Amino acid sequence: MSAIGTAAADFALPDQHGRTVGLADFRGRKNVVLVFYPFSFTGVCAGELQALQAQSAAFEREDAQILAVSCDSMHTQRVFSDQEALDLPLLSDFWPHGAAARAYGVFAEDKGCALRGTFVIDRGGIVRWSVVNELPDARDLHEYVKALEAVRSGGTGH
């Protein structure tokens, strides 16, 4: 897994609208909350993403961009975002299958999907905080905001 204090692995993935979004796009500009999730159209994943979107103002206050990534295809991401009314960038790690999730150490080989991994990455591209939950276990999004507040104040979030 990407260790705290190390450079975050770069990636460039299509979002649900076919636009390429890369981690480097935010370097020097914004902190990034990188959220890997297993599958679109599942209850826990939809609930987590809706909760993130509902708290988007808190992330904006911390000058942070949320990037949500699954191994679903871009087309699946589009239908999912439309159905759930999600405005967050949903990035497709479909091909090469799970390459970004593998780079962050959160790809479940036996399931063919990402685990629930979250990484707070500062403007300099350094991982400052992370958490990984197993597939059925939802994450506490308030922990992300606390980690971002710590990054703002010069800490690591731990």
N, CA, C and O atoms as a DFTB+ gen file, in Angstrom:
632 C
 N C O
     1  1       0.838      -1.186       0.000
     2  2       0.000       0.000       0.000
     3  2       0.877       1.242       0.000
     4  3       1.985       1.226       0.537
     5  1       0.383       2.317      -0.601
     6  2       1.117       3.580      -0.624
     7  2       1.316       4.062       0.808
     8  3       0.351       4.258       1.547
     9  1       2.564       4.249       1.189
    10  2       2.898       4.598       2.561
    11  2       2.775       6.100       2.800
    12  3       3.014       6.910       1.904
    13  1       2.395       6.452       4.026
    14  2       2.308       7.844       4.439
    15  2       3.692       8.470       4.259
    16  3       4.709       7.890       4.639
    17  1       3.704       9.671       3.670
    18  2       4.960      10.390       3.478
    19  2       5.667      10.084       2.174
    20  3       6.720      10.656       1.896
    21  1       5.105       9.185       1.362
    22  2       5.718       8.852       0.073
    23  2       4.939       9.502      -1.065
    24  3       3.791       9.916      -0.899
    25  1       5.583       9.580      -2.209
    26  2       4.921      10.153      -3.389
    27  2       3.773       9.251      -3.818
    28  3       3.914       8.031      -3.890
    29  1       2.650       9.866      -4.097
    30  2       1.478       9.126      -4.572
    31  2       1.720       8.685      -6.007
    32  3       2.275       9.434      -6.811
    33  1       1.305       7.475      -6.318
    34  2       1.434       6.959      -7.686
    35  2       0.557       7.781      -8.621
    36  3      -0.624       7.993      -8.346
    37  1       1.134       8.240      -9.719
    38  2       0.369       9.020     -10.676
    39  2      -0.497       8.090     -11.508
    40  3      -0.197       6.904     -11.644
    41  1      -1.556       8.624     -12.055
    42  2      -2.450       7.870     -12.936
    43  2      -3.168       8.865     -13.825
    44  3      -3.224      10.055     -13.515
    45  1      -3.708       8.390     -14.912
    46  2      -4.573       9.172     -15.797
    47  2      -5.673       8.216     -16.254
    48  3      -5.410       7.257     -16.980
    49  1      -6.898       8.481     -15.828
    50  2      -8.028       7.586     -16.079
    51  2      -9.201       8.369     -16.659
    52  3      -9.354       9.557     -16.372
    53  1     -10.031       7.714     -17.473
    54  2     -11.216       8.404     -17.981
    55  2     -12.284       8.523     -16.894
    56  3     -12.499       7.604     -16.103
    57  1     -12.949       9.686     -16.879
    58  2     -14.077       9.830     -15.970
    59  2     -15.353       9.358     -16.670
    60  3     -15.299       8.856     -17.792
    61  1     -16.479       9.517     -16.015
    62  2     -17.739       9.016     -16.552
    63  2     -18.179       9.744     -17.816
    64  3     -19.122       9.312     -18.480
    65  1     -17.511      10.842     -18.159
    66  2     -17.840      11.588     -19.374
    67  2     -16.778      11.408     -20.455
    68  3     -16.851      12.040     -21.509
    69  1     -15.789      10.546     -20.198
    70  2     -14.749      10.283     -21.183
    71  2     -13.564      11.226     -21.119
    72  3     -12.646      11.111     -21.931
    73  1     -13.559      12.156     -20.173
    74  2     -12.428      13.071     -20.012
    75  2     -11.334      12.384     -19.205
    76  3     -11.624      11.701     -18.222
    77  1     -10.099      12.558     -19.607
    78  2      -8.979      11.989     -18.863
    79  2      -8.667      12.880     -17.669
    80  3      -8.471      14.087     -17.809
    81  1      -8.625      12.262     -16.494
    82  2      -8.309      12.961     -15.258
    83  2      -7.082      12.288     -14.666
    84  3      -7.055      11.069     -14.493
    85  1      -6.071      13.084     -14.359
    86  2      -4.856      12.541     -13.770
    87  2      -4.554      13.182     -12.435
    88  3      -4.956      14.318     -12.184
    89  1      -3.860      12.476     -11.589
    90  2      -3.455      13.030     -10.303
    91  2      -2.601      14.276     -10.520
    92  3      -2.718      15.250      -9.776
    93  1      -1.749      14.245     -11.529
    94  2      -0.861      15.378     -11.809
    95  2      -1.645      16.651     -12.140
    96  3      -1.109      17.750     -11.998
    97  1      -2.896      16.525     -12.575
    98  2      -3.723      17.697     -12.887
    99  2      -3.922      18.594     -11.666
   100  3      -4.205      19.783     -11.809
   101  1      -3.775      18.031     -10.472
   102  2      -4.053      18.775      -9.244
   103  2      -2.792      19.180      -8.490
   104  3      -2.868      19.922      -7.511
   105  1      -1.636      18.699      -8.936
   106  2      -0.383      18.987      -8.244
   107  2      -0.138      20.488      -8.199
   108  3      -0.217      21.180      -9.214
   109  1       0.159      20.972      -7.007
   110  2       0.407      22.393      -6.809
   111  2      -0.859      23.226      -6.708
   112  3      -0.785      24.417      -6.408
   113  1      -2.023      22.624      -6.952
   114  2      -3.282      23.364      -6.963
   115  2      -4.243      22.956      -5.850
   116  3      -4.822      23.808      -5.176
   117  1      -4.409      21.646      -5.662
   118  2      -5.399      21.149      -4.703
   119  2      -4.901      19.894      -4.014
   120  3      -4.085      19.148      -4.555
   121  1      -5.406      19.676      -2.814
   122  2      -5.265      18.374      -2.176
   123  2      -6.242      17.440      -2.876
   124  3      -7.224      17.892      -3.465
   125  1      -5.978      16.148      -2.814
   126  2      -6.851      15.165      -3.451
   127  2      -7.259      14.118      -2.423
   128  3      -6.432      13.607      -1.669
   129  1      -8.549      13.812      -2.410
   130  2      -9.053      12.686      -1.633
   131  2      -9.369      11.611      -2.668
   132  3     -10.359      11.695      -3.395
   133  1      -8.506      10.601      -2.718
   134  2      -8.615       9.522      -3.689
   135  2      -9.354       8.366      -3.034
   136  3      -8.863       7.762      -2.081
   137  1     -10.552       8.062      -3.560
   138  2     -11.443       7.077      -2.958
   139  2     -11.629       5.921      -3.935
   140  3     -12.268       6.077      -4.975
   141  1     -11.072       4.769      -3.599
   142  2     -11.313       3.560      -4.390
   143  2     -12.551       2.878      -3.834
   144  3     -12.729       2.783      -2.619
   145  1     -13.407       2.402      -4.736
   146  2     -14.592       1.663      -4.295
   147  2     -14.767       0.436      -5.186
   148  3     -14.377       0.452      -6.354
   149  1     -15.356      -0.633      -4.632
   150  2     -15.422      -1.905      -5.362
   151  2     -16.255      -1.868      -6.642
   152  3     -15.727      -2.135      -7.722
   153  1     -17.519      -1.548      -6.547
   154  2     -18.404      -1.678      -7.701
   155  2     -19.478      -0.597      -7.715
   156  3     -20.006      -0.214      -6.672
   157  1     -19.790      -0.117      -8.905
   158  2     -20.963       0.730      -9.088
   159  2     -22.210      -0.130      -8.873
   160  3     -22.157      -1.356      -8.971
   161  1     -23.309       0.518      -8.586
   162  2     -24.610      -0.138      -8.429
   163  2     -24.677      -1.084      -7.239
   164  3     -25.450      -2.041      -7.251
   165  1     -23.874      -0.825      -6.211
   166  2     -24.003      -1.594      -4.975
   167  2     -24.355      -0.618      -3.861
   168  3     -23.956       0.546      -3.888
   169  1     -25.101      -1.104      -2.892
   170  2     -25.641      -0.236      -1.858
   171  2     -24.603       0.529      -1.055
   172  3     -24.735       1.740      -0.875
   173  1     -23.580      -0.149      -0.573
   174  2     -22.586       0.524       0.258
   175  2     -21.820       1.560      -0.567
   176  3     -21.584       2.673      -0.097
   177  1     -21.435       1.204      -1.780
   178  2     -20.687       2.140      -2.634
   179  2     -21.527       3.364      -2.964
   180  3     -21.045       4.491      -2.858
   181  1     -22.769       3.157      -3.361
   182  2     -23.648       4.286      -3.683
   183  2     -23.832       5.174      -2.458
   184  3     -23.785       6.399      -2.563
   185  1     -24.040       4.563      -1.306
   186  2     -24.212       5.333      -0.075
   187  2     -22.990       6.152       0.282
   188  3     -23.112       7.313       0.670
   189  1     -21.805       5.557       0.154
   190  2     -20.571       6.293       0.449
   191  2     -20.397       7.481      -0.493
   192  3     -20.059       8.580      -0.053
   193  1     -20.626       7.263      -1.780
   194  2     -20.438       8.338      -2.751
   195  2     -21.477       9.439      -2.574
   196  3     -21.160      10.618      -2.732
   197  1     -22.697       9.072      -2.252
   198  2     -23.717      10.091      -1.986
   199  2     -23.359      10.905      -0.743
   200  3     -23.566      12.119      -0.714
   201  1     -22.826      10.244       0.277
   202  2     -22.409      10.954       1.491
   203  2     -21.250      11.905       1.190
   204  3     -21.218      13.026       1.696
   205  1     -20.303      11.460       0.371
   206  2     -19.200      12.347      -0.018
   207  2     -19.724      13.568      -0.755
   208  3     -19.317      14.696      -0.476
   209  1     -20.616      13.340      -1.683
   210  2     -21.169      14.459      -2.444
   211  2     -21.937      15.413      -1.524
   212  3     -21.846      16.630      -1.684
   213  1     -22.685      14.877      -0.574
   214  2     -23.450      15.711       0.357
   215  2     -22.531      16.577       1.221
   216  3     -22.929      17.649       1.679
   217  1     -21.304      16.109       1.439
   218  2     -20.344      16.849       2.253
   219  2     -19.329      17.616       1.404
   220  3     -18.273      18.008       1.900
   221  1     -19.646      17.828       0.136
   222  2     -18.667      18.445      -0.769
   223  2     -18.213      19.826      -0.295
   224  3     -17.070      20.207      -0.548
   225  1     -19.067      20.577       0.377
   226  2     -18.672      21.900       0.871
   227  2     -17.519      21.799       1.868
   228  3     -16.624      22.644       1.871
   229  1     -17.538      20.775       2.708
   230  2     -16.449      20.593       3.679
   231  2     -15.134      20.315       2.954
   232  3     -14.078      20.781       3.381
   233  1     -15.195      19.564       1.869
   234  2     -13.980      19.280       1.103
   235  2     -13.498      20.522       0.360
   236  3     -12.296      20.769       0.257
   237  1     -14.447      21.301      -0.157
   238  2     -14.082      22.542      -0.841
   239  2     -13.400      23.508       0.117
   240  3     -12.444      24.184      -0.264
   241  1     -13.883      23.583       1.363
   242  2     -13.247      24.452       2.369
   243  2     -11.796      24.053       2.599
   244  3     -10.951      24.896       2.902
   245  1     -11.515      22.777       2.455
   246  2     -10.142      22.287       2.636
   247  2      -9.370      22.285       1.316
   248  3      -8.275      21.727       1.236
   249  1      -9.934      22.903       0.294
   250  2      -9.314      23.014      -1.028
   251  2      -8.919      21.630      -1.547
   252  3      -7.795      21.409      -1.996
   253  1      -9.878      20.710      -1.470
   254  2      -9.625      19.318      -1.858
   255  2     -10.569      18.873      -2.968
   256  3     -11.742      19.242      -3.003
   257  1     -10.024      18.079      -3.861
   258  2     -10.794      17.464      -4.936
   259  2     -11.000      15.994      -4.611
   260  3     -10.043      15.283      -4.302
   261  1     -12.236      15.539      -4.678
   262  2     -12.529      14.119      -4.492
   263  2     -12.441      13.443      -5.851
   264  3     -13.020      13.920      -6.827
   265  1     -11.720      12.342      -5.912
   266  2     -11.659      11.496      -7.102
   267  2     -12.055      10.096      -6.673
   268  3     -11.380       9.493      -5.838
   269  1     -13.132       9.571      -7.226
   270  2     -13.613       8.235      -6.888
   271  2     -13.254       7.281      -8.026
   272  3     -13.491       7.588      -9.194
   273  1     -12.684       6.126      -7.685
   274  2     -12.168       5.192      -8.687
   275  2     -12.708       3.789      -8.435
   276  3     -12.675       3.288      -7.311
   277  1     -13.207       3.160      -9.508
   278  2     -13.530       1.735      -9.451
   279  2     -13.042       1.085     -10.735
   280  3     -12.639       1.772     -11.674
   281  1     -13.078      -0.212     -10.770
   282  2     -12.636      -0.961     -11.953
   283  2     -13.757      -1.134     -12.974
   284  3     -13.597      -1.860     -13.955
   285  1     -14.880      -0.476     -12.746
   286  2     -15.977      -0.516     -13.715
   287  2     -15.595       0.270     -14.964
   288  3     -14.718       1.133     -14.918
   289  1     -16.254      -0.032     -16.076
   290  2     -15.987       0.687     -17.323
   291  2     -16.497       2.120     -17.229
   292  3     -17.346       2.433     -16.396
   293  1     -15.975       2.981     -18.086
   294  2     -16.410       4.365     -18.156
   295  2     -17.920       4.444     -18.411
   296  3     -18.606       5.303     -17.857
   297  1     -18.418       3.559     -19.239
   298  2     -19.844       3.560     -19.575
   299  2     -20.697       3.186     -18.363
   300  3     -21.757       3.768     -18.137
   301  1     -20.234       2.231     -17.605
   302  2     -20.925       1.859     -16.370
   303  2     -20.915       3.033     -15.407
   304  3     -21.925       3.329     -14.768
   305  1     -19.765       3.706     -15.302
   306  2     -19.646       4.861     -14.413
   307  2     -20.655       5.942     -14.801
   308  3     -21.259       6.578     -13.938
   309  1     -20.829       6.141     -16.106
   310  2     -21.751       7.186     -16.585
   311  2     -23.193       6.877     -16.174
   312  3     -23.888       7.742     -15.642
   313  1     -23.633       5.659     -16.419
   314  2     -25.006       5.288     -16.062
   315  2     -25.189       5.361     -14.538
   316  3     -26.215       5.835     -14.052
   317  1     -24.192       4.890     -13.802
   318  2     -24.240       4.938     -12.336
   319  2     -24.329       6.381     -11.845
   320  3     -25.153       6.691     -10.984
   321  1     -23.491       7.264     -12.382
   322  2     -23.512       8.662     -11.935
   323  2     -24.838       9.332     -12.283
   324  3     -25.355      10.131     -11.501
   325  1     -25.386       9.012     -13.447
   326  2     -26.687       9.570     -13.828
   327  2     -27.790       9.050     -12.909
   328  3     -28.623       9.820     -12.431
   329  1     -27.790       7.748     -12.668
   330  2     -28.837       7.142     -11.835
   331  2     -28.799       7.663     -10.409
   332  3     -29.844       7.897      -9.803
   333  1     -27.593       7.845      -9.868
   334  2     -27.441       8.268      -8.475
   335  2     -27.295       9.785      -8.331
   336  3     -27.135      10.288      -7.219
   337  1     -27.349      10.519      -9.454
   338  2     -27.176      11.986      -9.462
   339  2     -25.861      12.402      -8.809
   340  3     -25.820      13.311      -7.979
   341  1     -24.792      11.718      -9.199
   342  2     -23.461      12.006      -8.658
   343  2     -22.711      12.949      -9.594
   344  3     -22.586      12.690     -10.791
   345  1     -22.219      14.042      -9.028
   346  2     -21.427      14.996      -9.796
   347  2     -19.931      14.794      -9.601
   348  3     -19.125      15.431     -10.280
   349  1     -19.557      13.922      -8.690
   350  2     -18.141      13.655      -8.438
   351  2     -17.504      13.017      -9.665
   352  3     -18.177      12.288     -10.393
   353  1     -16.218      13.275      -9.912
   354  2     -15.543      12.525     -10.970
   355  2     -15.458      11.045     -10.567
   356  3     -14.855      10.702      -9.551
   357  1     -16.067      10.187     -11.373
   358  2     -15.977       8.738     -11.177
   359  2     -15.017       8.231     -12.232
   360  3     -15.319       8.269     -13.424
   361  1     -13.869       7.759     -11.801
   362  2     -12.824       7.355     -12.724
   363  2     -12.835       5.852     -12.951
   364  3     -13.055       5.067     -12.029
   365  1     -12.595       5.474     -14.193
   366  2     -12.628       4.070     -14.589
   367  2     -11.219       3.484     -14.640
   368  3     -10.387       3.897     -15.447
   369  1     -10.972       2.522     -13.769
   370  2      -9.703       1.786     -13.711
   371  2      -9.890       0.433     -14.406
   372  3      -9.377      -0.596     -13.967
   373  1     -10.649       0.480     -15.513
   374  2     -11.071      -0.739     -16.203
   375  2      -9.945      -1.415     -16.973
   376  3      -9.790      -2.635     -16.916
   377  1      -9.149      -0.610     -17.702
   378  2      -8.098      -1.228     -18.511
   379  2      -6.858      -0.374     -18.535
   380  3      -6.977       0.825     -18.785
   381  1      -5.670      -0.906     -18.293
   382  2      -5.479      -2.275     -17.808
   383  2      -6.172      -2.454     -16.456
   384  3      -6.031      -1.639     -15.544
   385  1      -6.908      -3.528     -16.367
   386  2      -7.828      -3.757     -15.258
   387  2      -7.144      -3.608     -13.895
   388  3      -6.250      -4.374     -13.534
   389  1      -7.600      -2.590     -13.152
   390  2      -7.124      -2.390     -11.785
   391  2      -5.718      -1.839     -11.652
   392  3      -5.132      -1.940     -10.573
   393  1      -5.149      -1.261     -12.703
   394  2      -3.755      -0.780     -12.639
   395  2      -3.566       0.281     -11.556
   396  3      -2.587       0.232     -10.812
   397  1      -4.481       1.228     -11.461
   398  2      -4.351       2.270     -10.434
   399  2      -4.539       1.671      -9.038
   400  3      -3.779       1.983      -8.121
   401  1      -5.549       0.813      -8.877
   402  2      -5.774       0.173      -7.581
   403  2      -4.557      -0.647      -7.172
   404  3      -4.183      -0.653      -5.999
   405  1      -3.939      -1.335      -8.118
   406  2      -2.724      -2.102      -7.811
   407  2      -1.590      -1.173      -7.374
   408  3      -0.851      -1.484      -6.440
   409  1      -1.456      -0.036      -8.051
   410  2      -0.394       0.915      -7.712
   411  2      -0.545       1.430      -6.280
   412  3       0.445       1.786      -5.641
   413  1      -1.763       1.468      -5.784
   414  2      -2.019       1.921      -4.413
   415  2      -2.148       0.752      -3.434
   416  3      -2.374       0.963      -2.243
   417  1      -2.008      -0.462      -3.927
   418  2      -2.041      -1.638      -3.057
   419  2      -3.423      -2.006      -2.562
   420  3      -3.562      -2.620      -1.505
   421  1      -4.462      -1.632      -3.327
   422  2      -5.821      -1.907      -2.862
   423  2      -6.624      -2.750      -3.855
   424  3      -7.854      -2.739      -3.813
   425  1      -5.953      -3.474      -4.740
   426  2      -6.679      -4.324      -5.683
   427  2      -6.833      -5.713      -5.082
   428  3      -5.850      -6.337      -4.682
   429  1      -8.075      -6.197      -5.018
   430  2      -8.358      -7.537      -4.499
   431  2      -8.320      -8.509      -5.679
   432  3      -9.289      -8.619      -6.430
   433  1      -7.217      -9.199      -5.834
   434  2      -7.015     -10.111      -6.965
   435  2      -8.112     -11.164      -7.043
   436  3      -8.584     -11.499      -8.129
   437  1      -8.514     -11.681      -5.896
   438  2      -9.507     -12.758      -5.885
   439  2     -10.916     -12.282      -6.254
   440  3     -11.761     -13.089      -6.641
   441  1     -11.168     -10.985      -6.137
   442  2     -12.489     -10.438      -6.448
   443  2     -12.499      -9.644      -7.759
   444  3     -13.560      -9.414      -8.340
   445  1     -11.319      -9.226      -8.223
   446  2     -11.231      -8.444      -9.452
   447  2     -11.682      -7.006      -9.308
   448  3     -12.105      -6.375     -10.277
   449  1     -11.588      -6.488      -8.079
   450  2     -12.040      -5.115      -7.827
   451  2     -11.152      -4.452      -6.780
   452  3     -10.302      -5.091      -6.161
   453  1     -11.372      -3.166      -6.604
   454  2     -10.640      -2.424      -5.581
   455  2     -11.287      -2.640      -4.213
   456  3     -12.501      -2.807      -4.097
   457  1     -10.448      -2.631      -3.193
   458  2     -10.947      -2.570      -1.822
   459  2     -11.379      -1.128      -1.559
   460  3     -11.183      -0.254      -2.404
   461  1     -11.961      -0.886      -0.398
   462  2     -12.372       0.470      -0.029
   463  2     -11.170       1.224       0.542
   464  3     -11.049       1.397       1.755
   465  1     -10.300       1.663      -0.341
   466  2      -9.110       2.407       0.064
   467  2      -9.293       3.888      -0.163
   468  3      -9.819       4.304      -1.196
   469  1      -8.859       4.691       0.801
   470  2      -8.911       6.145       0.672
   471  2      -7.534       6.705       0.992
   472  3      -6.884       6.286       1.950
   473  1      -7.101       7.657       0.175
   474  2      -5.800       8.291       0.328
   475  2      -5.975       9.796       0.251
   476  3      -6.563      10.308      -0.702
   477  1      -5.465      10.509       1.251
   478  2      -5.423      11.969       1.202
   479  2      -4.028      12.327       0.716
   480  3      -3.020      11.962       1.321
   481  1      -4.001      13.055      -0.400
   482  2      -2.751      13.409      -1.068
   483  2      -2.646      14.932      -1.074
   484  3      -3.572      15.621      -1.502
   485  1      -1.520      15.451      -0.601
   486  2      -1.395      16.911      -0.533
   487  2      -1.056      17.510      -1.899
   488  3      -0.852      16.785      -2.873
   489  1      -1.002      18.826      -1.954
   490  2      -0.743      19.532      -3.217
   491  2       0.593      19.146      -3.850
   492  3       0.773      19.259      -5.062
   493  1       1.504      18.700      -3.033
   494  2       2.818      18.290      -3.530
   495  2       2.850      16.861      -4.045
   496  3       3.887      16.397      -4.519
   497  1       1.726      16.158      -3.959
   498  2       1.661      14.786      -4.447
   499  2       2.120      13.745      -3.442
   500  3       2.462      12.625      -3.820
   501  1       2.131      14.107      -2.154
   502  2       2.574      13.193      -1.095
   503  2       1.360      12.635      -0.358
   504  3       0.440      13.373      -0.005
   505  1       1.372      11.316      -0.129
   506  2       0.304      10.666       0.638
   507  2       0.447      11.095       2.091
   508  3       1.494      10.888       2.706
   509  1      -0.614      11.696       2.641
   510  2      -0.585      12.198       4.020
   511  2      -1.449      11.383       4.972
   512  3      -1.279      11.469       6.189
   513  1      -2.374      10.592       4.433
   514  2      -3.278       9.805       5.279
   515  2      -3.903       8.732       4.416
   516  3      -4.107       8.934       3.219
   517  1      -4.208       7.600       5.011
   518  2      -4.900       6.548       4.267
   519  2      -5.658       5.635       5.211
   520  3      -5.363       5.542       6.402
   521  1      -6.645       4.968       4.636
   522  2      -7.398       3.942       5.352
   523  2      -7.870       2.943       4.297
   524  3      -8.225       3.322       3.181
   525  1      -7.867       1.669       4.665
   526  2      -8.380       0.630       3.768
   527  2      -9.345      -0.231       4.561
   528  3      -9.010      -0.768       5.617
   529  1     -10.555      -0.349       4.023
   530  2     -11.579      -1.201       4.628
   531  2     -11.856      -2.377       3.704
   532  3     -11.652      -2.289       2.493
   533  1     -12.313      -3.454       4.270
   534  2     -12.707      -4.607       3.476
   535  2     -13.980      -4.278       2.699
   536  3     -14.636      -3.273       2.972
   537  1     -14.321      -5.115       1.746
   538  2     -15.435      -4.839       0.844
   539  2     -16.751      -4.459       1.533
   540  3     -17.368      -3.476       1.124
   541  1     -17.209      -5.183       2.553
   542  2     -18.527      -4.832       3.102
   543  2     -18.518      -3.652       4.073
   544  3     -19.585      -3.194       4.482
   545  1     -17.337      -3.146       4.452
   546  2     -17.240      -2.157       5.520
   547  2     -17.150      -0.729       4.992
   548  3     -16.148      -0.352       4.384
   549  1     -18.187       0.062       5.219
   550  2     -18.206       1.470       4.806
   551  2     -17.172       2.261       5.604
   552  3     -16.805       1.892       6.720
   553  1     -16.716       3.350       5.006
   554  2     -15.735       4.220       5.642
   555  2     -16.421       5.396       6.325
   556  3     -17.568       5.725       6.020
   557  1     -15.707       6.021       7.250
   558  2     -16.197       7.202       7.960
   559  2     -15.651       8.440       7.265
   560  3     -14.476       8.772       7.423
   561  1     -16.495       9.128       6.493
   562  2     -16.005      10.256       5.713
   563  2     -15.560      11.420       6.585
   564  3     -14.802      12.271       6.119
   565  1     -16.004      11.485       7.829
   566  2     -15.551      12.556       8.720
   567  2     -14.054      12.432       9.005
   568  3     -13.390      13.429       9.287
   569  1     -13.527      11.213       8.933
   570  2     -12.092      11.011       9.111
   571  2     -11.306      11.675       7.979
   572  3     -10.195      12.158       8.199
   573  1     -11.877      11.700       6.767
   574  2     -11.200      12.345       5.635
   575  2     -11.036      13.830       5.899
   576  3      -9.972      14.402       5.665
   577  1     -12.113      14.455       6.393
   578  2     -12.070      15.894       6.642
   579  2     -11.052      16.193       7.738
   580  3     -10.309      17.169       7.636
   581  1     -11.007      15.370       8.785
   582  2     -10.012      15.562       9.840
   583  2      -8.602      15.447       9.277
   584  3      -7.719      16.221       9.645
   585  1      -8.390      14.485       8.387
   586  2      -7.074      14.311       7.772
   587  2      -6.709      15.535       6.931
   588  3      -5.562      15.981       6.955
   589  1      -7.667      16.078       6.196
   590  2      -7.402      17.278       5.397
   591  2      -7.097      18.476       6.280
   592  3      -6.231      19.286       5.948
   593  1      -7.795      18.598       7.398
   594  2      -7.508      19.689       8.330
   595  2      -6.087      19.569       8.863
   596  3      -5.397      20.575       9.027
   597  1      -5.652      18.353       9.131
   598  2      -4.286      18.140       9.606
   599  2      -3.268      18.499       8.524
   600  3      -2.222      19.076       8.822
   601  1      -3.571      18.161       7.275
   602  2      -2.672      18.517       6.170
   603  2      -2.557      20.030       6.079
   604  3      -1.462      20.562       5.903
   605  1      -3.690      20.730       6.200
   606  2      -3.678      22.196       6.138
   607  2      -2.808      22.783       7.229
   608  3      -2.107      23.771       7.008
   609  1      -2.850      22.175       8.416
   610  2      -2.077      22.711       9.533
   611  2      -0.639      22.184       9.552
   612  3       0.118      22.451      10.485
   613  1      -0.276      21.433       8.510
   614  2       1.118      20.974       8.414
   615  2       1.379      19.591       8.956
   616  3       2.528      19.152       8.991
   617  1       0.338      18.890       9.381
   618  2       0.517      17.537       9.905
   619  2       0.319      16.490       8.831
   620  3       0.178      16.807       7.650
   621  1       0.310      15.234       9.259
   622  2       0.131      14.135       8.311
   623  2      -1.260      13.540       8.362
   624  3      -1.616      12.725       7.510
   625  1      -2.036      13.927       9.327
   626  2      -3.362      13.338       9.440
   627  2      -3.395      12.158      10.390
   628  3      -4.475      11.666      10.715
   629  1      -2.240      11.690      10.845
   630  2      -2.200      10.575      11.821
   631  2      -1.681      11.060      13.129
   632  3      -1.571      10.281      14.076
